[in-house]
């Protein structure tokens, strides 16, 4: 009789334990927010010797935060650029210019010359509520391959001026979601599809994603980029 009751109790526990989130949930959220992400291409000229100039280009990522065409990205992607374009999911490219930048926090705000019709505006989350162990995902253009998804967890969080002296103003969130060159400036989302961080850099011996990935907490990024909440945030943008 004891074994029978024990077996029944075990079966009840197995049945009533909460099930883990379905794998397709991440895919569903990804499809909902993906079109808010843009590929950033920045170009500028640098001296390459006496009488010579070299053309330099940088690929990063960013995300649309207002129907009026404001985009957040990483400062190191665009701060020296002579020309900047943002490419949307459908392939349409739009010129952009820097209207605010804080290199010590590695965040910048761009203004697009126009917004293609029907684009999704990213919803801003509250990074102060994010906890170590929370599932997160990053969308960006690693090595120029646009709208790539990587999934992981929030690994740690650091106060300003504790990890990187060149980014003394940035509150950094560490993640094991893959961050590669080209991800910089792209959004890190929580499972509700809200942006809680801006991909910045990683620390690794090879330069690849197997190292430590860092993003700038969105609360701090917003405080540097925005004087007030962006108009139209969370709605669809129109031309």
Phi, psi and omega per residue, in radians:
X1 nan -0.702 -3.141
X2 -1.094 -0.755 -3.139
X3 -1.112 -0.657 -3.141
X4 -1.111 -0.833 3.129
X5 -1.121 -0.689 3.123
X6 -1.085 -0.726 3.127
X7 -1.122 -0.716 3.129
X8 -1.130 -0.731 -3.134
X9 -1.120 -0.731 3.116
X10 -1.088 -0.732 3.129
X11 -1.107 -0.696 -3.138
X12 -1.128 -0.723 3.125
X13 -1.114 -0.735 3.140
X14 -1.105 -0.677 -3.105
X15 -1.254 -0.649 -3.004
X16 -1.605 -0.176 3.084
X17 -1.096 2.440 3.141
X18 -1.106 2.386 -3.134
X19 -1.400 2.579 3.076
X20 -1.152 2.748 3.139
X21 -1.030 2.424 3.141
X22 -1.157 2.494 -3.117
X23 -1.037 -0.595 -3.092
X24 -1.258 -0.228 3.098
X25 -1.054 -0.737 3.111
X26 -1.088 -0.730 3.114
X27 -1.094 -0.676 3.130
X28 -1.137 -0.764 3.118
X29 -1.164 -0.731 3.101
X30 -0.965 -0.820 -3.120
X31 -1.150 -0.492 3.140
X32 -1.304 -0.595 -3.019
X33 -1.842 -0.179 -2.974
X34 -0.998 -0.664 -3.071
X35 -1.306 -0.079 3.030
X36 -1.427 -0.189 -3.082
X37 -1.635 2.442 -3.136
X38 -2.210 2.702 3.000
X39 -1.635 2.216 -3.133
X40 -1.752 2.245 3.046
X41 -2.120 2.079 -3.121
X42 -2.036 2.491 -3.110
X43 -2.394 2.524 3.068
X44 -2.774 2.944 3.126
X45 -1.873 2.506 3.085
X46 -2.304 2.541 3.064
X47 -1.058 2.378 -3.115
X48 -2.179 0.357 -3.109
X49 2.309 3.092 -3.129
X50 -1.008 2.047 3.109
X51 1.232 0.214 -3.100
X52 -2.104 2.547 3.117
X53 -2.288 2.314 3.113
X54 -1.819 2.400 3.071
X55 -1.545 2.211 -3.074
X56 -2.061 2.476 3.107
X57 -2.318 2.675 3.133
X58 -2.396 2.405 3.066
X59 -1.987 2.286 3.092
X60 -2.480 -2.821 -3.133
X61 -2.343 2.967 3.097
X62 -2.895 -3.125 3.129
X63 -2.615 2.477 -3.084
X64 -1.329 2.228 -3.095
X65 -2.051 -0.038 3.093
X66 -2.671 2.685 3.091
X67 -1.181 -0.277 3.118
X68 -1.506 0.022 3.001
X69 1.681 0.464 3.045
X70 -1.545 2.401 -3.103
X71 -2.294 2.313 3.021
X72 -1.669 2.429 3.087
X73 -2.588 -3.015 3.111
X74 -1.551 2.409 -3.109
X75 -1.071 -0.669 -3.049
X76 -1.200 -0.269 3.103
X77 -1.355 -0.600 -2.929
X78 -2.141 -0.152 -2.909
X79 -1.154 -0.416 3.119
X80 -1.896 0.191 -2.990
X81 -1.308 2.486 2.977
X82 -1.579 -0.514 3.084
X83 -2.489 2.511 -3.102
X84 -2.386 2.369 3.010
X85 -2.228 2.597 3.059
X86 -2.045 2.198 -3.132
X87 -1.856 2.200 -3.116
X88 -1.532 3.003 -3.068
X89 -0.970 -0.657 -3.133
X90 -1.360 -0.031 3.115
X91 1.713 -0.125 -3.125
X92 -1.260 2.327 -3.128
X93 -1.901 2.405 -3.081
X94 -2.283 2.382 3.089
X95 -1.232 2.631 -3.116
X96 -2.499 2.829 3.064
X97 -2.431 2.679 3.123
X98 -1.386 2.239 3.081
X99 -2.018 -0.214 3.039
X100 -2.776 2.506 -3.132
X101 -2.688 2.436 3.045
X102 -2.355 1.597 -3.102
X103 -1.021 -0.548 -3.114
X104 -1.253 -0.167 3.015
X105 -2.067 -0.038 -3.139
X106 0.953 0.803 3.049
X107 -2.336 2.573 3.114
X108 -2.525 2.677 3.105
X109 -2.023 2.233 3.118
X110 -1.882 2.680 2.983
X111 -2.047 2.086 3.092
X112 -1.372 2.623 3.099
X113 -1.240 -0.398 3.059
X114 -2.898 2.915 3.123
X115 -2.097 2.138 3.085
X116 -1.006 2.580 -3.079
X117 -1.069 2.471 2.996
X118 1.380 0.171 -3.122
X119 -1.283 2.513 3.123
X120 -1.480 2.364 3.064
X121 -1.636 2.315 -3.123
X122 -1.169 2.494 3.046
X123 -1.579 2.296 -3.119
X124 -1.524 2.293 3.073
X125 -1.654 -3.032 3.105
X126 -1.967 1.776 -3.051
X127 -1.186 -0.331 3.116
X128 -1.181 -0.351 -3.138
X129 -1.593 -0.152 3.135
X130 -1.256 2.394 -3.080
X131 -2.091 2.573 3.070
X132 -1.000 2.294 -3.086
X133 1.777 -0.264 3.108
X134 -1.125 2.421 3.032
X135 -1.226 2.461 -3.138
X136 -2.467 2.876 2.989
X137 -2.548 2.650 -3.074
X138 -2.060 2.393 3.032
X139 -2.123 2.344 3.133
X140 -3.010 -2.767 -3.068
X141 -2.183 1.154 3.126
X142 -1.065 2.227 -3.100
X143 0.952 0.496 3.080
X144 1.466 0.014 3.133
X145 -1.562 1.810 -2.924
X146 -1.267 2.637 3.002
X147 1.041 0.758 3.086
X148 -1.606 2.369 -3.120
X149 -1.758 2.349 2.938
X150 -2.308 2.499 -2.991
X151 -2.148 2.477 3.108
X152 -2.934 -2.563 -3.115
X153 -2.365 2.825 2.984
X154 -1.342 2.052 -2.991
X155 -1.628 -0.571 -3.113
X156 -2.974 2.927 3.028
X157 -2.428 2.558 -3.018
X158 -2.339 2.402 3.072
X159 -1.225 2.812 3.112
X160 -0.951 2.564 3.041
X161 1.098 0.602 3.074
X162 -2.073 -0.255 -3.096
X163 -2.055 -0.865 -3.005
X164 -2.324 2.009 -3.106
X165 -1.163 -0.410 3.090
X166 -1.311 -0.244 3.102
X167 -2.171 0.929 -2.995
X168 -1.128 -0.366 -3.077
X169 -1.641 -0.100 -2.990
X170 -1.598 2.276 2.866
X171 -1.441 2.120 -3.008
X172 -1.891 2.421 3.005
X173 -1.915 2.298 3.117
X174 -1.695 2.478 3.135
X175 -2.461 2.661 3.020
X176 -1.664 0.036 2.966
X177 -1.139 2.381 -3.030
X178 -1.072 2.228 3.025
X179 -2.200 2.031 -3.121
X180 -2.084 2.937 3.019
X181 -0.927 2.271 -3.044
X182 1.850 -0.398 3.037
X183 -1.326 -0.357 -3.043
X184 -0.939 2.255 -3.137
X185 1.630 -0.232 -3.133
X186 -1.349 2.844 -3.077
X187 -1.482 2.544 2.875
X188 -1.861 2.186 -3.061
X189 -1.829 2.660 2.875
X190 -1.543 -3.139 -3.053
X191 -1.280 -0.155 3.044
X192 -1.509 -0.053 -3.120
X193 1.438 0.393 3.112
X194 -1.793 2.461 3.119
X195 -1.319 2.184 3.077
X196 -2.061 -0.034 3.117
X197 -2.881 2.820 3.127
X198 -2.025 2.033 -3.101
X199 -0.997 2.337 -3.078
X200 -2.077 -1.100 -3.037
X201 -2.852 3.053 2.978
X202 -2.317 2.849 3.080
X203 -2.062 1.993 3.127
X204 -2.701 2.783 -3.139
X205 -1.283 -0.512 -3.096
X206 -1.722 -0.256 -3.036
X207 1.579 -0.063 -3.133
X208 -1.591 -3.096 -3.011
X209 -1.317 -0.127 -3.070
X210 -1.243 -0.084 3.105
X211 -1.512 -2.598 -3.131
X212 -1.766 2.186 -3.140
X213 -1.716 2.443 -3.105
X214 -2.246 2.457 3.044
X215 -2.240 2.682 3.086
X216 -1.521 2.244 -3.130
X217 -1.009 2.346 -3.020
X218 -1.132 -0.542 3.117
X219 -1.063 -0.767 3.139
X220 -1.274 -0.708 3.110
X221 -1.020 -0.763 -3.134
X222 -1.129 -0.654 -3.112
X223 -1.139 -0.523 3.099
X224 -1.418 -0.631 -3.022
X225 -1.529 -0.532 -2.942
X226 -2.153 2.391 3.023
X227 -1.401 -0.498 -3.134
X228 -2.649 2.883 3.122
X229 -0.962 2.400 -3.090
X230 -1.105 2.322 3.105
X231 -1.108 2.407 3.089
X232 1.411 0.135 -3.124
X233 -1.067 2.369 3.103
X234 1.552 0.062 3.133
X235 -2.104 3.018 3.101
X236 -1.389 2.459 3.120
X237 -1.618 2.722 3.111
X238 -2.316 2.825 -3.099
X239 -1.119 nan nan
